[in-house]
Amino acid sequence: MWYATTLMVTAAVMVMGAALSSAFAEGDIPLLAFAIPALFFTGSGGVAVWILASGLIGFGAMMPYQPVAISLSLWMILPALVLITGERRNWQVSLLVISVVIAMECGVLALQGDEKLGGAISYTLIQIFCVIMVWVATYFWKPVKRISWWPVALIVALLAGGQTQGAMFAFCGSMLVLALQELQRVGGEQRGDKLCVILPAIAFATIVVFPQFSVPNPVFVAWLLSLTIAWLGDYLLHTENEEE
């Protein structure tokens, strides 16, 4: 139990570090830093690894052109997808969750179309698609028996090349996926369901608490409502399972 708790705390801290590094760099992170976390599993991860890498790289490619707050808020789509496709899924709860999340994202897109928010609709849509790719990778993910450690050299190379924030992002992202992989290996499926809601929320909340980062009110409201519906959906599904 203590080991699993340590892994969850590690994952939470790494999410905070990745969010801060991307915010300090204003989204201008080398694409290599987005690929490195997935490269640790190239030895025996299968197709899911390359889907994960493609999703992360595509998401990162759009970040310099988007406000960081919008990019980070989009990760709240992930818990909604997990809730509506998990073993505990219920069609009424799924409909409620997905309706609220779609409404929130459509609101952000509409404001971008009216030029009331930074970024562009096309960039946001691409990032949404990339988040879905990451979810597909995690949905078909199997515990990897052999970890490839050569990507550590790439993190060192980023640091040596003066890409401090990129190296920080790559390190935190790598530690995050390694912690989640280990948590899955030791049998943390139920904890994983909780983390899918907690971790995306922590990423956005990290930049909210720092006054030097700008978070537009509509983006904050969209994130807050998406978080609320994710927590509500998880609670309803948990309550239903207990009654059964």
C-alpha positions in Angstrom: 0.0 0.0 0.0 2.8 2.4 0.9 4.5 1.6 -2.4 1.4 2.4 -4.4 0.9 5.6 -2.4 4.5 6.7 -3.1 3.9 6.1 -6.8 0.7 8.2 -6.8 2.4 11.1 -4.9 5.3 10.9 -7.4 2.9 11.1 -10.3 1.2 14.1 -8.8 4.5 16.0 -8.2 5.7 15.2 -11.7 2.5 16.6 -13.2 3.1 19.8 -11.3 6.7 19.9 -12.6 5.7 19.3 -16.2 2.9 22.0 -16.0 5.3 24.6 -14.5 8.0 23.9 -17.1 5.6 24.3 -20.0 4.2 27.5 -18.4 7.6 29.1 -17.8 8.5 28.2 -21.4 5.2 29.6 -22.6 4.6 26.3 -24.4 7.8 26.5 -26.4 9.1 23.1 -25.5 11.2 21.0 -27.9 9.2 18.3 -29.5 11.8 15.8 -28.5 10.9 16.4 -24.9 7.3 15.3 -25.6 8.6 12.1 -27.3 11.1 11.0 -24.6 8.5 9.7 -22.1 7.1 7.2 -24.6 10.6 6.2 -25.8 11.2 4.4 -22.4 8.8 1.7 -23.6 9.9 1.2 -27.1 11.5 -2.2 -26.2 8.2 -4.1 -25.6 5.4 -1.6 -25.6 3.9 -2.3 -29.0 1.8 -0.1 -31.1 0.3 1.7 -28.1 3.8 3.3 -27.4 3.9 4.9 -30.9 0.3 6.1 -30.6 1.2 7.7 -27.3 4.3 9.3 -28.8 2.4 10.6 -31.8 -0.3 12.1 -29.5 2.2 13.8 -27.3 4.3 15.2 -30.1 1.2 16.5 -31.9 -0.1 18.1 -28.8 3.3 19.7 -28.1 3.6 21.0 -31.7 0.5 23.2 -31.1 1.5 24.5 -27.7 3.6 27.5 -28.8 0.6 28.8 -30.7 -1.9 28.4 -27.8 -2.2 29.9 -24.4 -0.8 27.4 -22.0 -4.0 27.6 -19.9 -6.1 26.3 -22.8 -3.6 23.5 -23.6 -3.5 22.3 -20.0 -7.3 22.6 -19.6 -7.9 20.2 -22.6 -6.5 17.3 -20.6 -9.7 17.2 -18.6 -11.1 15.4 -21.7 -9.1 12.4 -20.6 -11.0 11.6 -17.4 -14.3 12.0 -19.3 -13.2 9.4 -21.9 -12.0 7.0 -19.1 -15.3 7.3 -17.3 -17.5 6.6 -20.4 -15.4 3.6 -21.5 -14.4 2.0 -18.2 -15.6 -1.2 -16.7 -17.9 0.7 -14.4 -19.5 2.7 -17.2 -23.2 3.6 -17.1 -24.9 5.1 -20.2 -26.8 7.7 -18.2 -23.7 8.9 -16.4 -21.7 8.7 -19.6 -24.2 10.9 -21.5 -24.1 13.5 -18.7 -20.3 13.6 -18.5 -19.7 13.8 -22.2 -22.5 16.4 -22.7 -20.9 18.8 -20.2 -17.4 18.3 -21.5 -18.4 18.9 -25.1 -20.4 22.0 -24.1 -17.4 23.4 -22.3 -15.0 22.7 -25.2 -17.5 24.2 -27.7 -17.6 27.3 -25.5 -13.8 27.7 -25.7 -13.9 27.1 -29.4 -16.6 29.7 -29.9 -14.7 32.3 -27.9 -11.6 31.5 -30.0 -13.6 32.0 -33.2 -14.7 35.4 -31.9 -11.1 36.2 -31.1 -12.0 36.7 -27.4 -9.4 34.0 -26.4 -5.9 33.5 -27.7 -4.9 30.6 -30.0 -7.1 29.3 -32.8 -9.9 26.8 -33.3 -7.7 24.6 -35.6 -5.0 24.4 -32.9 -7.4 23.5 -30.2 -9.1 20.8 -32.4 -5.7 19.3 -33.2 -4.9 19.2 -29.5 -8.2 17.6 -28.6 -7.5 14.9 -31.2 -4.1 14.3 -29.7 -5.6 14.0 -26.2 -7.9 11.3 -27.7 -4.8 9.6 -29.2 -3.2 9.5 -25.7 -6.4 8.0 -24.3 -6.4 5.3 -27.1 -2.8 4.5 -26.1 -3.7 4.2 -22.4 -6.8 2.2 -23.2 -4.9 -0.5 -25.0 -1.8 -0.3 -22.8 -0.3 -3.4 -21.3 2.3 -3.5 -18.5 5.7 -3.3 -20.1 8.1 -5.9 -18.8 11.3 -4.3 -20.1 12.1 -0.6 -19.8 14.5 1.1 -22.2 16.8 3.5 -20.3 18.7 5.0 -23.3 16.2 8.0 -23.5 17.9 9.3 -20.3 20.8 10.3 -22.6 18.3 12.5 -24.6 17.3 14.3 -21.4 20.9 15.0 -20.6 21.4 16.2 -24.2 18.5 18.7 -23.8 20.1 20.0 -20.6 23.5 20.3 -22.2 22.0 22.1 -25.1 20.6 24.8 -22.9 17.0 23.6 -23.1 16.5 23.7 -19.3 12.7 23.8 -19.5 12.6 21.1 -22.1 14.8 18.8 -20.0 12.7 19.5 -17.0 9.5 18.7 -18.9 11.1 15.5 -20.4 12.3 14.4 -16.9 8.9 15.0 -15.2 7.0 13.4 -18.1 9.2 10.4 -18.0 8.9 9.9 -14.3 5.2 10.3 -14.6 4.7 7.6 -17.2 7.1 5.3 -15.4 5.3 5.8 -12.1 1.9 5.1 -13.8 3.3 2.1 -15.5 4.6 0.7 -12.2 1.3 1.4 -10.5 -0.5 -0.5 -13.2 2.0 -3.4 -12.8 1.4 -3.7 -9.0 -2.4 -3.8 -9.5 -3.6 -0.2 -9.2 -6.5 -0.3 -11.7 -8.9 1.4 -9.2 -6.3 3.9 -8.2 -5.7 4.6 -11.9 -9.3 5.6 -12.4 -8.9 8.1 -9.6 -5.6 9.4 -11.0 -7.1 10.0 -14.4 -9.3 12.7 -12.8 -6.7 14.0 -10.3 -3.7 14.4 -12.5 -5.2 16.5 -15.3 -6.8 18.7 -12.6 -3.4 19.1 -10.8 -1.8 20.2 -14.1 -4.2 23.1 -14.6 -4.5 24.0 -10.9 -0.7 24.3 -10.8 -0.7 27.4 -13.0 -3.8 28.8 -11.4 -2.1 29.2 -8.0 0.8 31.1 -9.5 -0.2 34.8 -10.1 2.4 35.3 -12.9 0.5 33.0 -15.2 -2.5 34.3 -17.0 -5.6 32.1 -16.9 -8.6 33.6 -18.7 -11.9 33.3 -16.8 -13.8 31.3 -19.5 -11.0 28.8 -19.6 -11.1 28.5 -15.8 -14.8 28.1 -15.7 -14.7 25.4 -18.5 -12.0 23.5 -16.5 -13.8 23.8 -13.2 -17.1 22.5 -14.7 -15.3 19.7 -16.5 -13.5 18.7 -13.2 -16.8 18.9 -11.3 -18.6 16.6 -13.7 -15.7 14.2 -13.8 -15.8 13.9 -10.0 -19.6 13.6 -10.0 -19.5 10.9 -12.6 -16.8 9.0 -10.7 -18.9 9.3 -7.5 -22.1 8.1 -9.2 -20.4 5.1 -10.7 -18.7 4.2 -7.4 -22.0 4.5 -5.5 -23.8 2.3 -8.1 -21.1 -0.4 -7.8 -21.4 -0.4 -4.0 -25.2 -0.8 -4.2 -24.7 -3.8 -6.5 
